[in-house]
Every structure is written in C-alpha cells, then in structure tokens.
Amino acid sequence: MRCARPPVSVMPLSMDQRAVDRCAGHRQPRRMLNMPADYRSYGDRKPYVVADTLTALTGPAEGVVTLPHHLDWSGHAEYDLNRPARLVSMYKVVLTEAGSVDDLNTWLNADLLRRLWPALWLPTRLRRLWEGTFPELRRHYEPLEGQHRTA
C-alpha cells in the first residue's frame, strides 16, 4: 500500500540516527537533506549576549522569581531558586535567551553563576563566548587528573 503523502525530511540526520515517518501503518526511513557547504546550525548563528563584567550580575540569589515572557515563554516561567534543578534551568534559559546585558544583570547573580557554571548544559558557542570573556569560569571546572574536559 502506498502512503498518501511522501516522507517529510525536516532535519539533516547523522548516519547513526534513525528517524522515521509513520504512514499507513508502516515505517519509512526519512531521506537525508543535502545541506549547502556553508550550512551553520541555529546554535552557531544565534546571537548571544555576554555580560560586560561579572560584578554587574546582581540578580536574585534566593526566593521565587518569574522571568518575563521575552526570556521564558514556556508557561513555566516561575523558578524557585532554592530548588537546585529549577535554579540551573533558570540560568540556562537566561543565558541562552537574553536579548540584552540588562537581562543578564537583572536575572543572574555572579556568585551563583560561578558555582553553577560546571552544571550548566549550554550550547558550545555560548560557553566559549562566556569563557573567552571570563576565563575564571573555565577554572571552576578544570578536569581532575586523568579526566577529560567535555565542554
């Protein structure tokens, strides 16, 4: 039986990924997209903001905060900073979505950022921009002897 619609390719897939379309009760592999030679992923093109100084990061260090809609439109913009997982999540959101240095200064706290830096799952380019500006962040998680740095 033929599918009523052809398979849809939405993202380039690496050789070890298997993405499938479900069509008429069976599975069909998606086709790879031919990407232009100068293709750059969204993470490599997205503009990121870096603080001017860490000392200007005077955001809240405790309590419950609600991020403005331009930073967090998820519907879960309330963060209890006393809960470590929510704190890390908020810092990731602010770092990746900030549109101005004022956003960073308002919502990030320098001491918390230094402490959380090793635990933040950030786009590689964003991490490099911050560590290039503030090498002291990198020093907070130098690998132990025999370990490899992954970020």
N, C-alpha and C positions, 0 to 999 in steps of 0.2 A: 504494500500500500504506500502511495506517495504522500508526502506531507503537503498540507495546504499552503504552507509558506516555507521559503528556503531558510536554512540555518542563518542565524544572525551573529556576526562577529562584532564584538564590542570592544575588546581589548587585545593587544598583542599578547600572545601566550608563550611562555618559555617551553622548551621541549619536554620538561618533566611535568608540566601542568596538563591536566585533562579537564577541559570544560566541555560540557555537552548541552545540547538543546533537547528538550523533551518534545516530541512531536508525534502525534497519532499513536501514543503508547510505546514508542521505541526511542532509543537514544541515538543521536547522530553527533559525531565529533564536529566541533567548530573548525572553520578554516583559519589559518594564521593570516593576519593582515600584513601586507607589505608596507613596512614603515619607511619613510624617507630617511636618507642617510643622516640628515641633520636633526632628526627627531629628538626632542628632550621631554622627559616626563613632566607632569604637572609640578611635582615636588622640586624639580630643577628649574622651573620657570616662575614659580610662585614668589612674589615679593615678600620678604620677611623683614621685620623691624628688629633692630638691635638697640639696646639701651645705650645712652651716652656714657653713663657711669653706673656702677652697681650701687653706690651710695644713694643715688636718687630713687632707687626701688624701695619705696616706703609703704607698700601696700599692707593689708591686714595680715596678722600672724596668727589670729585665733578667731573663734566665733563662726557664725554662718554668714556667708556672703551670697549675693545674687548677681551674677555677671550680666551686663547689658546685652541686649539682643544682638548687637553687631559683633559680639565676641562669641556668644553661645546661643544658638537658635535651636538647640536640641529639644527643648521642652524640659530639660533637667538642669537649668542654669543655677540652681541653688547648691552651694557647696558648704559642707560642714568641715571647717579646717582642722577640727580635732579628730577627724577620721582620715588616717593616712592615705587610703586609696582615693578618696574624694579630693584630698589636697593635691596629690600627684596628678590626678585627672584635670583639676583646675589649672595647674601650672602648664600642663601640656596645651590645653585649649588656649590660654592667654598667649603663650609663646608662639603658637602656630597661627593664631588668628588676629593678633594685634595689628591694628592699622596705623598706630602712631606710638611714639615714645611715651606720650601721656598715658596710653592704655597700659603700657608696661609699668610705668612709675606708680600708677594708681592701684594696680591689682597684684603686683609681685612684691615680695619682700626679699631684700638682698640676703639676709641670713638664711631664710628658708630656701631660697634658690640654690645657694651654695650647698646646703645639706641635701636637697632633693636631686641635684644635678645628676648623680650617677644612676638614679632610678627612673629618670625621665626618658620615655621612648619617643625620640624626636627624629624628624627627617634628617638625614645625614648632612645635607647642605645647611640646614638651620643650626645644627650642633656645631659645625665647622665655623660658621659665621660668628656665633657667640664665643666659641673657644679662641678664635683668632683675635677677637676684640678683648676678651678677658681670659688670658692663659691660666689664671688661678683656678678657673672652673675645671680645667683639664686635670690639674694637680689633685683635685679631690677624689679622683678615682684611677690613679695610676695602678696598673695591674701588679699583683704580688709576684714575686719571683716564680717563674715557671708558668705564669698565666699569660694569656694573650688578650690584648685590648680589642674589643669587638666594635666599638663605635668609632 
